[in-house]
Amino acid sequence: MDGDFMGPQSGPMKNTETTETFDSLVRAEFAPKNTYLNTASSGLLPARTVAALHEAVAIRAEGRPLDPLFDDVEVARAAFARLAGVPVTRVAAGPSVSAQTGLIAASLPAGAEVLTAEDDFTSVLNPFHARGDLKVRAVPLERLAESIRPGTALVAVSAAQSADGRIADLPALRVAARAHGARTYVDFSQAAGWLPMEADAHDFTVATTFKWLLGPHGAAFLVVPEDFGGLSPLLAGWVAAEEPWNSCYGPVTELAHSARRFDVSPALFTYTGVARSLALIEELGVAAVQAHDLALADRFRAGLVSLGHEPLPAPGSAIVSVPGLGARQPELSRAGIEVSNRAGNLRASFHLYNTEADVDRLLDVLAG
């Protein structure tokens, strides 16, 4: 990690003791070998997560009982429920956002209208298109709330856009959806971990865990209403039963009374890692992470302007995209700076393990 780790100079991190605690926790968990500014693609694994994954592999290699790994699934589920602000009984564990979106898509009647944002991430959209018998309508993100109309069955959108970091106006969306009797499905994959979640404000929410939540690939949590929102447990196997270990043969006779009825067989190593990563997010606090991340993003935006570059508008976002600079991504990678090229835009994303020195190094190379 280049330079000294510093918290932001405003907001919750003003308190020196709080800043030092944040600092010490991060230093204990991360030691990147490069300038890593690509969390929007995948987050770095904390040291505690890496250690837990090694232990999980040892358990399998040595033939020990797998009970601790199955226990980790429930530890991770409970931690995500706390971050989302909902009872754990409303959280289902699955493999990916697209799989969870598929459950939502399958619940809609033929001909139902799904309203989406233009160029949103494919996993939020494509299962609705794949149905073939739904009316999928796309509008600019800024017009999403005003575009809800009588007959709109569902609005599906990312809380923060993957390509440019724009944050959806979720309060306006919620009000408009309720006024027209539409349901909402919000993907927090590019927001959970740095932007506070209010999952209870929406009908369905989802988030993958390998980005800002710092977990391994292979898990995505779906939050459903208390009454399950009309979803059918299409992928239900033995883990979706009320008593899984008594439901290993033949049809499941009693599905779980909670959202666990929508679970699929878990990738155990993944959830072992996710449990530790979510524990770190909870220890740091989302508000502190948000203040830190946004301070760095704002520093980068200000530096870009001084270099004569205008980032795409995305106020209050930890993701910054810059038109015309995407082609410099290979050059930056060779210099030890990891960012993304998205449709010709350079995308940098700032998270808790980044520093002001990381921002300045990126600006220095761009200025060269």
C-alpha positions as CSV (number, residue, x, y, z in Angstrom):
1,M,0.0,0.0,0.0
2,D,1.5,3.3,-1.1
3,G,1.9,6.1,1.4
4,D,0.4,6.5,4.8
5,F,-3.2,5.4,5.3
6,M,-5.3,8.5,6.1
7,G,-9.0,8.7,6.8
8,P,-11.1,11.5,5.3
9,Q,-10.9,15.0,6.7
10,S,-14.6,15.4,7.3
11,G,-17.7,13.5,8.4
12,P,-17.7,10.6,10.9
13,M,-13.9,10.2,10.6
14,K,-13.0,13.5,12.1
15,N,-12.5,11.9,15.5
16,T,-8.9,11.1,15.9
17,E,-9.5,7.9,17.9
18,T,-12.0,6.7,15.4
19,T,-9.6,7.4,12.6
20,E,-6.9,5.4,14.3
21,T,-9.2,2.5,14.9
22,F,-10.2,2.5,11.2
23,D,-6.6,2.8,10.2
24,S,-5.4,-0.1,12.5
25,L,-8.1,-2.4,11.3
26,V,-7.4,-1.8,7.7
27,R,-3.6,-2.1,8.1
28,A,-4.1,-5.5,9.8
29,E,-6.2,-6.8,7.0
30,F,-4.7,-5.5,3.7
31,A,-1.3,-5.1,2.2
32,P,-1.8,-4.8,-1.6
33,K,1.3,-5.0,-3.8
34,N,0.0,-2.5,-6.3
35,T,-2.3,0.6,-6.4
36,Y,-5.6,-1.2,-6.6
37,L,-8.5,1.1,-7.6
38,N,-10.8,-1.5,-9.1
39,T,-13.2,-2.6,-6.4
40,A,-16.1,-2.1,-8.8
41,S,-14.7,-5.2,-10.6
42,S,-13.8,-7.2,-7.4
43,G,-12.7,-6.3,-3.9
44,L,-9.5,-7.4,-2.2
45,L,-9.8,-10.2,0.3
46,P,-9.0,-9.3,4.0
47,A,-6.3,-11.3,5.7
48,R,-8.9,-12.9,8.0
49,T,-10.8,-14.1,5.0
50,V,-7.7,-15.6,3.4
51,A,-6.9,-17.4,6.7
52,A,-10.5,-18.8,6.9
53,L,-10.3,-20.1,3.3
54,H,-7.1,-21.9,4.1
55,E,-8.7,-23.5,7.1
56,A,-11.7,-24.5,5.0
57,V,-9.5,-26.2,2.5
58,A,-7.7,-28.0,5.3
59,I,-11.0,-29.2,6.7
60,R,-11.8,-30.8,3.3
61,A,-8.3,-32.1,2.7
62,E,-8.1,-33.8,6.1
63,G,-11.5,-35.3,6.1
64,R,-12.8,-33.4,9.1
65,P,-16.6,-32.8,9.6
66,L,-18.0,-30.0,7.4
67,D,-20.3,-28.6,10.1
68,P,-18.2,-25.4,10.6
69,L,-18.5,-24.6,6.9
70,F,-22.3,-25.1,6.9
71,D,-22.4,-22.9,10.1
72,D,-20.6,-20.2,8.2
73,V,-23.5,-20.0,5.7
74,E,-25.8,-18.9,8.5
75,V,-23.2,-16.6,10.0
76,A,-22.8,-14.9,6.7
77,R,-26.6,-14.7,6.1
78,A,-27.1,-13.1,9.6
79,A,-24.3,-10.6,9.0
80,F,-25.8,-9.6,5.6
81,A,-29.3,-9.2,7.2
82,R,-27.8,-6.8,9.7
83,L,-26.2,-4.7,7.0
84,A,-29.4,-4.7,5.0
85,G,-31.5,-3.9,8.0
86,V,-33.9,-6.8,7.8
87,P,-34.7,-10.0,9.7
88,V,-32.5,-12.9,8.8
89,T,-35.7,-14.8,7.8
90,R,-36.0,-12.6,4.8
91,V,-32.5,-13.4,3.3
92,A,-31.9,-16.1,0.7
93,A,-28.5,-17.3,-0.2
94,G,-27.7,-18.0,-3.9
95,P,-24.8,-18.1,-6.3
96,S,-25.1,-14.9,-8.3
97,V,-27.2,-11.8,-9.1
98,S,-28.4,-13.3,-12.4
99,A,-29.7,-16.4,-10.7
100,Q,-31.6,-14.3,-8.1
101,T,-32.9,-12.1,-10.9
102,G,-34.1,-15.2,-12.6
103,L,-36.3,-16.1,-9.6
104,I,-37.9,-12.6,-9.8
105,A,-38.4,-12.9,-13.5
106,A,-40.0,-16.3,-13.2
107,S,-42.6,-14.9,-10.8
108,L,-44.1,-12.4,-13.3
109,P,-47.1,-13.2,-15.4
110,A,-46.8,-13.3,-19.2
111,G,-47.1,-9.8,-20.6
112,A,-46.1,-8.0,-17.4
113,E,-44.1,-4.8,-17.9
114,V,-40.7,-4.5,-16.3
115,L,-39.1,-1.0,-16.3
116,T,-35.3,-0.8,-16.3
117,A,-32.6,1.8,-16.6
118,E,-30.8,2.1,-19.9
119,D,-27.4,0.2,-20.0
120,D,-27.8,-1.1,-16.5
121,F,-25.7,-4.2,-15.6
122,T,-26.7,-7.3,-17.6
123,S,-27.3,-9.5,-14.6
124,V,-30.1,-7.1,-13.4
125,L,-31.8,-7.1,-16.8
126,N,-31.2,-10.1,-19.0
127,P,-33.3,-12.7,-17.1
128,F,-36.3,-10.5,-17.8
129,H,-35.5,-10.4,-21.6
130,A,-34.8,-14.1,-21.6
131,R,-38.4,-14.8,-20.6
132,G,-39.4,-13.7,-24.1
133,D,-43.0,-12.9,-22.9
134,L,-42.4,-9.9,-20.8
135,K,-42.6,-6.2,-21.8
136,V,-39.2,-4.9,-20.9
137,R,-38.9,-1.1,-21.2
138,A,-35.6,0.9,-20.7
139,V,-35.4,4.6,-19.9
140,P,-32.6,6.9,-18.8
141,L,-31.7,6.4,-15.1
142,E,-32.7,10.0,-14.3
143,R,-36.2,9.4,-15.7
144,L,-36.9,6.0,-14.0
145,A,-39.3,7.2,-11.3
146,E,-41.3,9.4,-13.6
147,S,-41.6,6.7,-16.2
148,I,-43.5,4.3,-13.9
149,R,-47.0,4.1,-15.2
150,P,-50.2,2.1,-14.5
151,G,-49.5,-1.4,-15.6
152,T,-45.9,-1.4,-14.7
153,A,-45.4,-4.6,-12.7
154,L,-41.8,-4.2,-11.6
155,V,-39.0,-1.7,-11.6
156,A,-35.5,-3.2,-11.7
157,V,-32.4,-1.1,-11.2
158,S,-28.9,-1.0,-9.6
159,A,-28.5,1.3,-6.6
160,A,-25.2,2.4,-8.1
161,Q,-24.5,2.1,-11.8
162,S,-21.6,-0.2,-12.7
163,A,-20.3,1.8,-15.6
164,D,-20.2,5.3,-14.1
165,G,-21.2,5.1,-10.5
166,R,-24.4,7.1,-10.8
167,I,-26.7,6.6,-7.8
168,A,-30.4,5.9,-8.4
169,D,-32.9,8.1,-6.7
170,L,-34.3,5.3,-4.6
171,P,-36.7,7.4,-2.5
172,A,-38.4,8.9,-5.6
173,L,-38.5,5.4,-7.1
174,R,-40.2,4.0,-4.1
175,V,-42.8,6.7,-3.9
176,A,-43.7,6.4,-7.6
177,A,-43.8,2.7,-7.5
178,R,-46.2,2.6,-4.6
179,A,-48.4,5.2,-6.3
180,H,-48.8,2.9,-9.3
181,G,-48.8,-0.5,-7.5
182,A,-45.4,-1.5,-9.0
183,R,-42.9,-3.6,-7.1
184,T,-39.2,-2.7,-6.9
185,Y,-36.1,-4.8,-7.3
186,V,-32.8,-3.1,-6.4
187,D,-29.3,-4.5,-7.0
188,F,-26.9,-3.2,-4.3
189,S,-23.9,-5.0,-5.8
190,Q,-22.0,-1.8,-6.5
191,A,-23.2,-0.1,-3.3
192,A,-23.4,-2.6,-0.4
193,G,-20.4,-2.0,1.9
194,W,-20.0,1.7,1.3
195,L,-23.6,3.0,0.8
196,P,-26.1,2.3,3.6
197,M,-28.7,-0.3,2.6
198,E,-32.4,0.1,3.4
199,A,-33.6,-3.2,2.0
200,D,-36.9,-2.9,3.9
201,A,-37.8,0.1,1.7
202,H,-38.0,-2.2,-1.4
203,D,-39.8,-5.3,-2.4
204,F,-36.7,-7.2,-3.4
205,T,-33.0,-6.4,-3.1
206,V,-29.9,-8.3,-4.1
207,A,-26.2,-7.9,-3.7
208,T,-23.2,-10.0,-4.7
209,T,-20.5,-10.3,-2.2
210,F,-17.2,-10.2,-4.2
211,K,-17.1,-6.5,-4.7
212,W,-17.4,-3.9,-2.0
213,L,-18.3,-6.6,0.6
214,L,-14.8,-8.1,0.1
215,G,-15.8,-11.7,-0.1
216,P,-14.9,-14.5,-2.6
217,H,-16.8,-15.0,-5.8
218,G,-19.9,-17.3,-5.7
219,A,-22.5,-15.8,-3.4
220,A,-25.3,-13.3,-3.7
221,F,-28.0,-12.6,-1.1
222,L,-31.6,-11.9,-2.0
223,V,-33.9,-10.1,0.4
224,V,-37.6,-10.9,-0.1
225,P,-40.8,-9.7,1.6
226,E,-42.2,-11.5,4.6
227,D,-44.8,-13.1,2.4
228,F,-42.1,-14.0,-0.2
229,G,-43.6,-11.7,-2.8
230,G,-45.1,-14.4,-5.0
231,L,-41.7,-16.1,-5.7
232,S,-41.6,-19.8,-6.4
233,P,-38.7,-21.8,-5.1
234,L,-37.8,-23.1,-8.6
235,L,-34.3,-24.1,-7.6
236,A,-35.2,-25.7,-4.3
237,G,-33.1,-28.7,-3.3
238,W,-32.5,-30.3,0.0
239,V,-31.0,-27.1,1.6
240,A,-34.3,-25.3,0.9
241,A,-36.2,-27.7,3.3
242,E,-37.3,-26.8,6.8
243,E,-35.2,-29.7,7.9
244,P,-32.5,-30.1,5.3
245,W,-30.7,-33.1,6.7
246,N,-34.0,-35.0,6.8
247,S,-34.8,-34.0,3.2
248,C,-31.9,-35.5,1.3
249,Y,-34.0,-38.1,-0.6
250,G,-37.2,-37.8,-2.6
251,P,-39.2,-34.6,-2.9
252,V,-39.0,-32.0,-0.2
253,T,-42.2,-32.3,1.8
254,E,-41.8,-29.1,3.8
255,L,-40.0,-26.1,2.5
256,A,-38.2,-23.8,4.9
257,H,-40.6,-21.3,6.5
258,S,-38.2,-18.5,5.9
259,A,-36.5,-17.1,2.7
260,R,-34.1,-20.1,3.0
261,R,-36.6,-21.9,0.8
262,F,-35.0,-20.0,-2.1
263,D,-31.5,-21.2,-1.2
264,V,-29.4,-23.4,-3.5
265,S,-26.7,-25.7,-2.4
266,P,-24.0,-23.3,-1.1
267,A,-20.4,-23.0,-2.2
268,L,-19.1,-23.6,1.3
269,F,-15.6,-22.1,0.9
270,T,-17.2,-18.9,-0.4
271,Y,-19.5,-18.5,2.5
272,T,-16.7,-19.2,5.0
273,G,-14.9,-16.3,3.4
274,V,-18.0,-14.1,3.2
275,A,-18.7,-14.5,6.9
276,R,-15.3,-13.1,7.8
277,S,-15.4,-10.3,5.3
278,L,-18.8,-9.1,6.4
279,A,-17.6,-9.1,10.0
280,L,-14.9,-6.7,9.0
281,I,-17.4,-4.4,7.3
282,E,-19.5,-4.4,10.5
283,E,-16.5,-3.7,12.7
284,L,-15.5,-0.7,10.5
285,G,-19.1,0.6,10.1
286,V,-20.6,1.4,6.7
287,A,-20.8,5.1,7.6
288,A,-17.1,5.3,8.2
289,V,-16.3,3.4,5.0
290,Q,-18.6,5.7,3.1
291,A,-16.9,8.8,4.4
292,H,-13.5,7.4,3.6
293,D,-14.4,6.2,0.1
294,L,-16.2,9.4,-0.9
295,A,-13.3,11.6,0.3
296,L,-10.9,9.7,-2.0
297,A,-13.4,9.8,-4.9
298,D,-13.8,13.6,-4.5
299,R,-10.0,14.0,-4.3
300,F,-9.7,12.2,-7.6
301,R,-12.5,14.3,-9.2
302,A,-10.8,17.5,-8.1
303,G,-7.5,16.3,-9.4
304,L,-9.0,15.4,-12.8
305,V,-10.5,18.8,-13.2
306,S,-7.0,20.4,-12.5
307,L,-5.6,18.2,-15.3
308,G,-8.4,19.3,-17.8
309,H,-10.5,16.2,-17.6
310,E,-14.2,16.2,-16.7
311,P,-15.5,13.0,-15.0
312,L,-19.0,11.8,-15.7
313,P,-21.5,13.2,-13.2
314,A,-22.0,10.8,-10.2
315,P,-22.2,12.9,-7.1
316,G,-21.9,11.0,-3.8
317,S,-20.4,7.9,-5.5
318,A,-17.3,6.0,-4.8
319,I,-17.0,5.2,-8.5
320,V,-15.5,7.7,-10.9
321,S,-15.6,7.3,-14.7
322,V,-13.6,9.6,-17.0
323,P,-14.5,9.8,-20.7
324,G,-11.7,9.3,-23.3
325,L,-9.2,7.8,-20.9
326,G,-10.2,4.1,-20.9
327,A,-7.5,3.3,-23.5
328,R,-4.9,4.1,-20.9
329,Q,-5.9,1.1,-18.7
330,P,-3.1,-1.2,-20.1
331,E,-0.5,1.5,-19.5
332,L,-1.7,2.1,-16.0
333,S,-1.7,-1.6,-15.3
334,R,1.9,-1.9,-16.4
335,A,2.6,0.9,-14.0
336,G,1.1,-1.1,-11.1
337,I,-2.2,0.8,-11.1
338,E,-5.4,-1.3,-11.5
339,V,-8.5,0.4,-12.9
340,S,-11.1,-0.6,-15.6
341,N,-11.9,0.4,-19.1
342,R,-15.6,0.7,-19.5
343,A,-16.8,1.7,-23.0
344,G,-13.8,4.0,-23.5
345,N,-14.1,5.5,-20.0
346,L,-11.5,5.0,-17.3
347,R,-13.3,3.8,-14.2
348,A,-11.6,4.1,-10.8
349,S,-13.3,2.9,-7.7
350,F,-12.2,3.7,-4.2
351,H,-12.6,1.6,-1.1
352,L,-11.4,1.3,2.5
353,Y,-7.9,0.0,1.7
354,N,-7.1,2.9,-0.6
355,T,-5.2,6.0,0.4
356,E,-4.7,9.6,-0.7
357,A,-1.3,8.5,-2.0
358,D,-3.1,6.0,-4.3
359,V,-5.2,8.8,-5.7
360,D,-2.2,11.0,-6.2
361,R,-0.2,8.3,-7.9
362,L,-3.1,7.7,-10.4
363,L,-3.3,11.4,-11.1
364,D,0.5,11.7,-11.5
365,V,0.6,8.9,-14.1
366,L,-2.4,10.4,-16.0
367,A,-0.6,13.8,-16.1
368,G,2.5,12.2,-17.6
